[in-house]
Amino acid sequence: MTTSAHGYDLATKDLDPPLAIVDLDAFDANTDDLLRRAAGKPIRVVSKSVRCRALLERALARDGFEGLMCYSLAEAVWHAELGTSDDIVVAYPTADHEALRRLAASERARAAVTIMVDSTEHLDLVDAALGHGHPDIRVCLELDASWRPLPGVHVGTRRSPVFTPGQAVTVARRIVTRPGFQLVGMMAYEGQIAGLGDAAGKGLQNRVIGWMQRRSAAELARRRGAAVRAVREVADLEFVNGGGTGSIETTGAEDVVTEIAAGSGFLAPTLFDGYSHFQPRPAALFALFALPVVRRPAKNVATLYSGGYIASGPTGPSREPSPYLPEGLRLLGFEGAGEVQTPVTGEAARTLRLGDRVWLRHAKAGELAERFLAYHLVRGSQVERTVPTYRGEGQNFG
């Protein structure tokens, strides 16, 4: 893996910033690590954390990675029709009537794509879009994986209203008796474990998070196991999906889980620096137009062009891009990363000249691809190839 700004600068010396690169040595090392952590259980590649077809295909070419998990039905139909994968789960329910019509009209897409539901209202929406008598649509039932240790206490993402095994089997029965639908899978995403680092804060905070995650994982294993067993009594499930990059070990240890979802672990954004049980290698970095540096307002400040690539989620410093190379740079707290300029300070800023480049890391993996038309795939000090992102292929799935 390239370890210095000089190596990245040399690889991209003939390219004008802003530009984005993916370090292939790091990407492949992270791929190996995901497989090691999964210990033989198949991994479904989460597209929202990559958003680049060439990189998704690179991952799927490896033994141990089976199928895509998309975030949009339109995206899933696109991949199915292109042949990226013939096994695609859409992780979020859809209200996209046009995408549903495209799905129903394509035999290839219908065979490949499974949509997400958590209520009969989702089935009603499909019927409203397609009319009664439509071809069978493959569906996956989502079980809420949050932790609720006390009445009124909710730890985790707010996703499905289906929480108990009884609720799961009730909805499952309604699906299997509804014409036009085939229940083929179950899913539960434990965001409070998979997406929350247990080594990102200070000592007490880390201990509290670790305590919560251990108890949440134990509770979920019991509840998910009971729910899956109950649903299997009424439906022949092809898969049970769970987890994410941060919970591969605990999710994979559950016998009822047949596959694990993972995506952020490929590119290792800054939000995945704070885990005690794995340390991915940063694979995706972006050079701002401020690389060339465009201003020197003070001896210890260099101002970069553009850079306000703020990640989704709760606003705050954790969602800002982070200066990476040269080492010793940081954002200014009162200005941060801006729409048209981003000042950086620190000892290294004193030696930066107009036209020099600064490399930064993004907070969330896939969202970087929405800012750039292409990723330059770097190995050592050379660009091996340049590939389009979703945006570069003219695709925007929201």
N, C-alpha and C positions, 0 to 999 in steps of 0.2 A: 504493500500500500504506500502511496505517496505520503510522505510525512512532513513536507515543508511547503510553504507558499511558493518557493522557487520551483518545485516540481510541477505544481498546478499551473503556475504562470508560464512555464516552459511549454507545457502541453497545449495551452490555449493562446500562445503568443500571437498567432495570426488571426485571432477572433476578437471582435470588439465586444466589450461588456455593455449592457448587462447580459450575462450568460449563466447557464446552469450546467453543472457536470454531475456525473455519477461515477464514483471510483469503483471500477469493476472488481478489483482485488478485494475491496471492502464489502461490496455487494455479495460476492461469492462466499466470502468468509462468513458473513451474516447468514447466508442461505445454509451453509454447513452447520452453523450453530443452532438454527431453528430445527433442523432435522435431528441433531443430537439431542436437543431438549425434548423433542416429541417422542423419542425412544420407540420409533417404529409405528406410531399412530399417524395416519394420513393427515396432512395439513391442507386446508382449503385456503387459497391465496386471496386476500382481501384487496380488491382492486382500488378502493378509495384511498388507500395508503401508498399507491404507486402511480396510477393514472397515466401510464405509459405502456402501450401495447407491447412494444419490444421487450420491456423488462418483465412484464407479466408472462410473456412467452418464454423468456429465459428461465424464470422460476419454474413454470409448469413443465419444462423439458427435463427437470431433475426428478429422479425417482423419489417418491415420498410426498410430492405435491400433487394433489388430485382435485381439480376443479377450481372454479372461481366463486368468490362471494362478491357480488356487485352491490352498489348502493342505489341504483336506479334501474327500473325496468327497461327504459329506453336503452340504457347502457348494456344491459344484459342481452337484449335482442340484437343489438349491434354486434356484440362479441359472438353471439351464436351464429349469426348470418355470415360473419367473417371466418368462422371456424377456429377462433381462439381457443374455445373449449366446448365440449359437448355436455358439460355438467356444471350448471351455473345456478346458484341460489341468490335471490335478491333479498338482502338483509332487512329491508324496510318495506312496509306495506305501500302500495301504489294507489294513487288517485288519477293516474295518467290514462285517460280514455284512448288517446291515439296509440300509445304504446301497447295497451291491451289489445286493440284491434290488430296491430302489427303482429303481436304474439299469436293471436288466434288464427291469423291468416297464413302463418308460416309453420308448416309441419316440422321443419328442422328446429325452429325456435321452441315450439311446444314440447318437443322431445328433450330439449336441453335445459330449459329454464323452469325453475321452481319459484313461485312468488310467496311472499310472507303474509300470513294472516294471524289475527289473534281474536277474531270475533266473527259472527255471522254477518255483521254489517260489511265486512270486507268482501264477503261473497255476494252480498247484495250489490255492491258497487261494481263488481265484475259483471254481474248479470245486467246491470243498467247500461254498461258500456257495450256489451256484446249481444244482448238480447238472449232470451231463453233458447235452449237447444244448441248452444255453442259447444265446440269441441272441448274435451276434457282439459282442464288446466291443472297442472301440478302445483300443489300448495304445501307449505311448511308451517307448522303451528309453533308460535313463539311463546315460551314460558318466561315469565319475568324472573330475573336472577338476582334482584336486589336483596339486601339483607334488612330484615325488619325485626330486630330483637325485642322491641317493645311497641305497644300500640301507639301509632302516630309517628314512629321513628322509621325513616326511610333512608337507607344508605345505598347509593348506586344510581344508575341512570333510570329514568322513568320511561319505560318502554311498554310492555304488554300488560293488559289488565288480568291476564291469566297467571295466577300466582300459585295456587294449590293444585295438588294432583286431581282433586275432584273437579275443579274448574277446567283443567286440561282435558279430562276425559269427556266432560259434558260438551265442550266445543268440538272435540274430535268426533263424537257421535253425530253431531249436526253436520259436520263436513262430509263424513262418509255416506250419509243418507241424502246428500244434496246432489242432484244431477249436474254434471258438467265440471265436477271437481274430483281430484284424486289426492288424498293425503299421503304424502311420501316421506315427510321428514319432520323433525322437531329441532328447535334451536333455543338456546339460552345464552345470553351474553353477560358475563359477570364483570361489568365495567369497574366496579369498586376494587377488583383484584387485578384484572388485565390491564386497566388503563391508569392505575394509580401507583406511583413508585413508593416503595417502602424505605428508600434511602435518599429521598430528595430533600428532606428537611433536616432539622436538628434532632438531637438524640431522643428527647421525649416524644416529639411528633412522630418520628420514625417508629418508635416502640408502640405507640398507640395505633398507627396504621397497620403495623405487622400483626398486632393483637386482633384488630378488627378483621383483617384478611384471613387469618387462620380460622376464626370462628365462623366467618361468612362462608368460607370454603367447606367447612364441615357441615354446616346447615344445608348448603346448596346441594352437596353430594347426596344427602339423605332425601331431600325433597325432589331433586331432579330424578334420582333413581326411582322413586315411587311414581312420579308422574309418567316417566317413560314406560315403566312396566304396565301402568294402567292403560295408557294409550295403545300400547302394542296389543292389548286384548281386543281392540276394535279396529286396528289398522296395521297393515304390513309395512312398517317403516323401512325405508331404504337407508336412512342416515339419521344420526343424532349429532348435531353440531354444537360446540361450546367453545368458550374461552376467547383468547386473544394473545397477542405477543407476550403480555406480562403475566399470563396465568397458564402457560403451556404445561408446566409440570403438574399443577394441581388438577387442572381439567383433564389432562391425559390419564391421570391415575383413576378416574371414574370408569368403571366397567361399561356403563350404559352409553358413554360418549364414544361414538365411532370415528369422529374426526374433529380436528381443532382448527379454528380460524386464526390466521396470522397475516399481518401486512406491514405494520410499522417497523418490525424487526429487520426488514430488508434494507431500509434506508437510514434507520437510526436517527430520527430527529431528536432535538434536545429534550423533549418531554420524556424520552425513554433512557435518559442518563441516570435516573435515580432509582435503580432497582438493585437489590442486594444479591440476587441469584443469577444475574446475567449482565454482561457488559458488551453490547453490540458496538461495532466499529462504525463511525460516521461515514456514510457512503455518499450522501447527497449534499452538495454545497452549492451556493450560488454566489456569483460575482456581481456586485451592483455596478451601476453606471458610474458610481462614485469611485470606482476602481478602473478608470483613473479617478483619483482624488481630484475634486474640482475646486476646493477652497482650503486655505490655511488661515483660519480666523485668529488662531493663537498658536504659540509654540507647541503646546501639548494637545492641540485639537486639529483633526483633519476632517473635513466635511466631504461625505460621499454623496453621489447623486442617487436619488430614489431610495428605496429600501424599506418602505412601510408595509412590509408583507406580514401583517399581523395574523396569527392563527386564530381559528374559531375556538369557542369555549369561554370560560369566565375571563374577563379582561384583566390584564395585569402583566408584570414583567415576564412571567413564564410563557406568555404567548408572543413575545417579541423575538425577532431573529437575534442570534448571538454572534458577535465577531469571533472568528475562529483562527484565522491566520492573516498576517503575522500574529504571533502570540503577544499577549499583554495589552490588548485593546478592549474597551468596554463602551457601551452606550452612555449617553448623558441622561441622568434620571429625569431632568426637567424637559427634555425634548424627545428622547427615545428615537425610534425608527420612523422617519417621516415619509410623506407622500412623494416629495421631490428632493428631499435631502436628509441625510442621516449623519450627524456628527459623531465621531468616535474620539475617545481620549485614552490616556495611558502612556506609559513610557515609549511604546512602539510608535505612537503617533508623532513623536518628535522627529523621527527619521523619514516619515512618509513625504513624498514629493507629489506635485501635481502629475497626474497620469498613472501613479502607482495603483495597484489593485489590492483590495481587501476582500478576503473570503469570509462568508458568514454561513451559519447553519440555521435552518428553519426549525420552528417549534413542532409543527405537525407534518408528517411525511408527505402525504399526497397533495396537500394544498399548494405546495411549491409549484407543481406542474400547471396550476391554473395561471401562473404568472409568466410562463415561458412557452414558446412554441416548440422548443427542442431541448433534449438532454444530450450533452456531449459525453460519450462514454470513454472515460480515461483509464488507461492502464499504464502505470509508471509515469513517464513524462511525455506520453503520446496520446492523442485522441484516436481511439480504435475505430469508432464510427459515431455518427450523429443520427439520432432517432427522434421522431416527433412525439410530443406529449399528446394527451387527448386534445388539448387546445390547438396544437399544431396540426391535428387531423380534422380540425373544424368541428370538434365535438364539445358540447357543454351540457352536462347532465344535472346542473343545479348544485 
